[in-house]
Amino acid sequence: MIGAATALTSGRAWLRAAVFVLAGCTIHLASMGPVFPAPQGDEERPGYVPTEEEEQLPAELRRQLVYFRSTEAPGTIVVHTQERFLYLVQPNNRAIRYGIGVGREGFQWTGLKRIDRKAEWPDWTPPPEMIARQPYLPRFMAGGPGNPMGARALYISGTVYRIHGTNAPQTIGTAVSSGCFRLTNPELIDLYERVPVGTKVVVRQAAVL
């Protein structure tokens, strides 16, 4: 019985010590202020400048001329969200196809719009909804190589959405954005030079066969 009592007393002493240590850790962490999660690969990466090698897409996502049957006039942008491709319609049932990143679940949309503005190295002001999800993001970031908006932006009329570049090329082909469509900077620069203000934009969930 004495041995059991001694063991019980020792156990209680160890528990009190552990609680004291844990409490000390909690107080120490709290004094450091809130701890935000580190950015993940599928989130915005403000300040990161991708290398030329990182911007080299897999073959299936690279810009290419493809067969594309459509009733849309040449020069129209057609986005197929489910396929993760943007098509710039060309004559003779052809289109230039670009691999893109699209809106994550709950942020995808469809519609008929136009490009109403273009910008080189645009500034970035994350909307409040994005700040709520990723509180470590800056409230404003000037345009430049490390800006998540990338090298160019095509602003879609009547929305807060854009077709823009990215400093996270590994997200092309995925559904990660807040509703915008992203391309690598080299691919977006190519599209930007081909597309004037006023270009028609058709956003669909899937291809119409």
Protein Blocks (a to p, Z undefined) as FASTA:
>chain_A
ZZmmmmmmmmmmmmmmmmmmmmmmmmmmmmnopadddddfkbccehiacdfklmpccfkl
pccddddddfbdehiacddfknopacdddehhiacddddddddehiaccdddddfbdceh
iaddddfklmmmmmmbcfbdcedfklmnlmbdcddehiabdcdddfblklgoiafbgoia
cddfklmmmmmmmpcghiacdddfbdcZZ
